[in-house]
Amino acid sequence: MTNTSETSLTNAVDAPEVVGFSGTRTAKVVGITYRQLDYWARTDLIRPSLNDAAGSGSRRRYSYNDLLELKAIKKLLDAGIKLEQVRKVFDNLREHVGSDIAAAHIVIDGGSVTLCNQGELIDLINTGQSVLNVLSMGGVKTELEADLAPVEADSSDDDAPVRKIG
């Protein structure tokens, strides 16, 4: 029979998002200073979702998803995006993808940050609005082949050669 403390330890190792990370460990893992982490929490860029500071002596606890967001913030800053723009990016990103930012595809180009979401490119810094639609050529090919299938069946009596796509 498994001892309860062993089970708790095993679960903690398997699911770090449940246990959480201290501020010191979070800063180290993300590659930022504790001061940066503290500033970002105090200015509401990202607050710890498991346990926020509540006065002297309390400890912040960050979830795995918090670390993911913090790492993305650091990547944006490293790419030359200013902190105020990063705030706009995350406001718009959370609006468009909710809490599942791991599913997001972000394009960083110079001073612009664009989200590719369900076939749309969305400017995350300036407006949070769709700027372009992305056309998947694979999807166009599949649609064309589906459209051609009934035409090929109907024209099988013709002497004209049938050209197959793909």
C-alpha positions in Angstrom: 0.0 0.0 0.0 1.3 3.5 -0.9 2.1 5.9 1.8 0.0 9.2 1.6 3.1 11.4 1.6 4.6 9.5 -1.3 1.4 9.9 -3.3 1.3 13.6 -2.6 5.0 14.0 -3.7 4.4 11.9 -6.8 1.4 14.0 -7.8 3.3 17.2 -7.1 6.1 16.2 -9.4 3.6 15.1 -12.1 1.4 18.1 -11.9 3.5 21.2 -11.0 0.6 23.5 -12.0 -1.4 22.2 -9.0 1.4 22.8 -6.5 2.6 26.1 -7.9 5.9 27.9 -8.0 7.3 30.4 -5.6 8.2 33.9 -6.8 11.9 33.1 -6.5 11.6 29.9 -8.5 9.3 31.5 -11.1 11.8 34.3 -11.7 14.6 31.8 -12.1 12.7 29.5 -14.4 11.4 32.3 -16.6 14.8 34.0 -16.7 13.9 37.4 -15.2 14.8 39.1 -11.9 12.6 38.8 -8.9 12.2 42.6 -9.0 10.8 42.3 -12.5 8.4 39.6 -11.4 7.3 41.7 -8.4 6.8 44.8 -10.6 4.7 42.9 -13.2 2.5 41.5 -10.4 2.1 44.9 -8.7 1.2 46.6 -12.0 -1.2 43.9 -13.0 0.7 42.7 -16.1 0.3 39.2 -14.7 -0.8 38.3 -11.2 -0.1 34.9 -9.7 -3.2 32.8 -10.2 -2.7 30.3 -7.3 -2.0 32.7 -4.4 -1.5 36.5 -4.7 0.4 38.5 -2.2 -1.9 39.7 0.6 0.3 41.8 2.9 3.6 41.3 4.6 4.8 37.7 4.9 2.4 36.3 2.3 3.9 34.4 -0.6 2.9 34.5 -4.2 2.3 31.1 -5.9 2.4 30.9 -9.7 0.8 28.2 -11.8 2.3 26.5 -14.9 0.1 28.7 -17.1 1.4 31.8 -15.3 4.9 30.7 -16.1 4.0 30.2 -19.7 2.6 33.7 -20.0 5.7 35.1 -18.2 8.0 33.3 -20.6 6.0 34.7 -23.5 6.3 38.2 -22.0 10.0 37.8 -21.7 10.3 36.6 -25.3 8.3 39.7 -26.5 10.6 42.0 -24.5 13.7 40.2 -25.8 12.3 40.8 -29.3 12.3 44.6 -28.7 8.6 45.0 -27.9 8.1 47.7 -25.2 6.5 46.8 -21.9 3.4 49.0 -22.5 2.9 47.3 -25.9 3.3 43.9 -24.2 0.5 44.9 -21.9 -1.7 45.7 -24.9 -0.6 42.4 -26.6 -1.7 40.4 -23.5 -5.0 42.2 -23.1 -5.9 41.5 -26.7 -4.5 38.0 -26.6 -6.5 37.1 -23.6 -9.6 38.5 -25.3 -9.1 36.4 -28.5 -7.8 33.1 -27.1 -8.9 33.2 -23.4 -6.7 31.4 -21.0 -5.3 28.8 -23.4 -2.4 30.9 -24.7 -0.4 27.8 -25.5 -2.6 27.3 -28.5 -1.8 30.7 -29.9 0.4 31.4 -32.8 2.1 34.8 -32.6 4.2 36.5 -35.3 6.7 39.1 -34.1 8.0 41.3 -36.8 9.9 44.4 -35.7 7.6 46.4 -33.6 4.4 44.5 -34.5 2.9 41.5 -32.9 0.2 39.6 -34.8 -1.9 36.6 -33.7 -2.9 34.0 -36.2 -6.2 32.7 -35.0 -8.7 30.6 -36.9 -7.6 31.9 -40.3 -7.3 35.5 -39.3 -4.3 37.7 -38.6 -5.1 40.0 -35.6 -2.9 43.0 -34.7 -2.4 42.6 -31.0 -0.7 46.0 -30.4 -2.7 48.6 -32.2 -6.3 47.6 -32.5 -6.8 44.0 -31.5 -8.8 43.8 -34.8 -8.5 41.4 -37.7 -6.0 42.8 -40.3 -5.9 40.0 -42.8 -7.5 36.6 -43.6 -5.2 33.7 -44.0 -6.1 31.4 -46.9 -5.0 27.8 -46.6 -4.1 26.5 -50.0 -4.5 22.9 -48.8 -8.0 23.8 -47.8 -8.6 25.3 -51.3 -7.3 22.1 -53.0 -9.5 19.9 -50.9 -12.5 22.0 -51.7 -11.7 22.0 -55.4 -11.3 18.2 -55.5 -14.6 17.8 -53.7 -16.2 20.2 -56.3 -14.6 18.3 -59.2 -15.7 14.8 -58.1 -19.4 15.2 -59.2 -18.3 17.0 -62.4 -15.9 14.1 -63.3 -18.7 11.6 -62.7 -21.1 13.5 -65.0 -18.6 14.0 -67.8 -17.4 10.4 -68.0 -19.5 10.0 -71.2 -17.5 12.8 -72.8 -14.5 12.1 -75.0 -12.5 15.0 -73.4 -9.7 13.9 -71.1 -10.2 14.6 -67.4 -7.4 16.3 -65.6 -7.0 15.2 -61.9 -5.6 17.8 -59.4 -2.9 16.6 -57.0 
